[in-house]
Amino acid sequence: MKMTEEENFELNFRTMMPTAGTIMGSCETVRTTTRTVMASHATVAATTESV
């Protein structure tokens, strides 16, 4: 069964979309974690200064 270039591209695209979604999701998780860590650092710094 020979696939045309267009069909092949579409198949690759469909295969890659979930992968891209997963990568985007993990990037978002990292970003959120970084933000949380930075916020807690700021809180610690503020607490240390006020003491």
Distance bins in CASP14 RR format, pairs under 12 A and 6 or more apart:
PFRMAT RR
TARGET T0000
AUTHOR 0000-0000-0000
RMODE 2
METHOD distances of the structure
MODEL  1
1 7 0 0 0 0 0 1 0 0 0 0 0
1 8 0 0 0 0 0 1 0 0 0 0 0
2 8 0 0 0 0 1 0 0 0 0 0 0
3 9 0 0 0 0 1 0 0 0 0 0 0
3 10 0 0 0 0 1 0 0 0 0 0 0
3 11 1 0 0 1 0 0 0 0 0 0 0
3 12 0 0 0 0 0 1 0 0 0 0 0
4 10 0 0 0 0 1 0 0 0 0 0 0
4 11 0 0 0 0 0 1 0 0 0 0 0
5 11 0 0 0 0 0 1 0 0 0 0 0
5 12 0 0 0 0 0 1 0 0 0 0 0
6 12 0 0 0 0 0 1 0 0 0 0 0
6 13 0 0 0 0 0 1 0 0 0 0 0
7 13 0 0 0 0 0 1 0 0 0 0 0
7 14 0 0 0 0 0 1 0 0 0 0 0
8 14 0 0 0 0 0 1 0 0 0 0 0
8 15 0 0 0 0 0 1 0 0 0 0 0
9 15 0 0 0 0 0 1 0 0 0 0 0
9 16 0 0 0 0 0 1 0 0 0 0 0
10 16 0 0 0 0 0 1 0 0 0 0 0
10 17 0 0 0 0 0 1 0 0 0 0 0
11 17 0 0 0 0 0 1 0 0 0 0 0
12 19 0 0 0 0 0 1 0 0 0 0 0
12 20 0 0 0 0 0 1 0 0 0 0 0
13 19 0 0 0 0 0 1 0 0 0 0 0
13 20 0 0 0 0 1 0 0 0 0 0 0
14 20 0 0 0 0 0 1 0 0 0 0 0
16 22 0 0 0 0 0 1 0 0 0 0 0
16 23 0 0 0 0 1 0 0 0 0 0 0
16 24 0 0 0 0 0 1 0 0 0 0 0
17 23 0 0 0 0 0 1 0 0 0 0 0
17 24 0 0 0 0 0 1 0 0 0 0 0
18 24 0 0 0 0 0 1 0 0 0 0 0
18 25 0 0 0 0 0 1 0 0 0 0 0
19 25 0 0 0 0 0 1 0 0 0 0 0
19 26 0 0 0 0 0 1 0 0 0 0 0
20 26 0 0 0 0 0 1 0 0 0 0 0
20 27 0 0 0 0 0 1 0 0 0 0 0
21 27 0 0 0 0 1 0 0 0 0 0 0
21 28 0 0 0 0 1 0 0 0 0 0 0
21 29 0 0 0 0 0 1 0 0 0 0 0
22 28 0 0 0 0 0 1 0 0 0 0 0
22 29 0 0 0 0 0 1 0 0 0 0 0
23 29 0 0 0 0 0 1 0 0 0 0 0
23 30 0 0 0 0 0 1 0 0 0 0 0
24 30 0 0 0 0 0 1 0 0 0 0 0
24 31 0 0 0 0 0 1 0 0 0 0 0
25 31 0 0 0 0 1 0 0 0 0 0 0
25 32 0 0 0 0 1 0 0 0 0 0 0
25 33 0 0 0 0 0 1 0 0 0 0 0
26 32 0 0 0 0 0 1 0 0 0 0 0
26 33 0 0 0 0 0 1 0 0 0 0 0
27 33 0 0 0 0 0 1 0 0 0 0 0
27 34 0 0 0 0 0 1 0 0 0 0 0
28 34 0 0 0 0 0 1 0 0 0 0 0
28 35 0 0 0 0 0 1 0 0 0 0 0
29 35 0 0 0 0 0 1 0 0 0 0 0
29 36 0 0 0 0 0 1 0 0 0 0 0
30 36 0 0 0 0 0 1 0 0 0 0 0
30 37 0 0 0 0 0 1 0 0 0 0 0
31 37 0 0 0 0 0 1 0 0 0 0 0
31 38 0 0 0 0 0 1 0 0 0 0 0
32 38 0 0 0 0 0 1 0 0 0 0 0
32 39 0 0 0 0 0 1 0 0 0 0 0
33 39 0 0 0 0 0 1 0 0 0 0 0
33 40 0 0 0 0 0 1 0 0 0 0 0
34 40 0 0 0 0 0 1 0 0 0 0 0
34 41 0 0 0 0 0 1 0 0 0 0 0
35 41 0 0 0 0 0 1 0 0 0 0 0
35 42 0 0 0 0 0 1 0 0 0 0 0
36 42 0 0 0 0 0 1 0 0 0 0 0
36 43 0 0 0 0 0 1 0 0 0 0 0
37 43 0 0 0 0 0 1 0 0 0 0 0
37 44 0 0 0 0 0 1 0 0 0 0 0
38 44 0 0 0 0 0 1 0 0 0 0 0
38 45 0 0 0 0 0 1 0 0 0 0 0
39 45 0 0 0 0 0 1 0 0 0 0 0
39 46 0 0 0 0 0 1 0 0 0 0 0
40 46 0 0 0 0 0 1 0 0 0 0 0
40 47 0 0 0 0 0 1 0 0 0 0 0
41 47 0 0 0 0 0 1 0 0 0 0 0
41 48 0 0 0 0 0 1 0 0 0 0 0
42 48 0 0 0 0 0 1 0 0 0 0 0
42 49 0 0 0 0 0 1 0 0 0 0 0
43 49 0 0 0 0 0 1 0 0 0 0 0
43 50 0 0 0 0 0 1 0 0 0 0 0
44 50 0 0 0 0 0 1 0 0 0 0 0
44 51 0 0 0 0 0 1 0 0 0 0 0
45 51 0 0 0 0 0 1 0 0 0 0 0
END
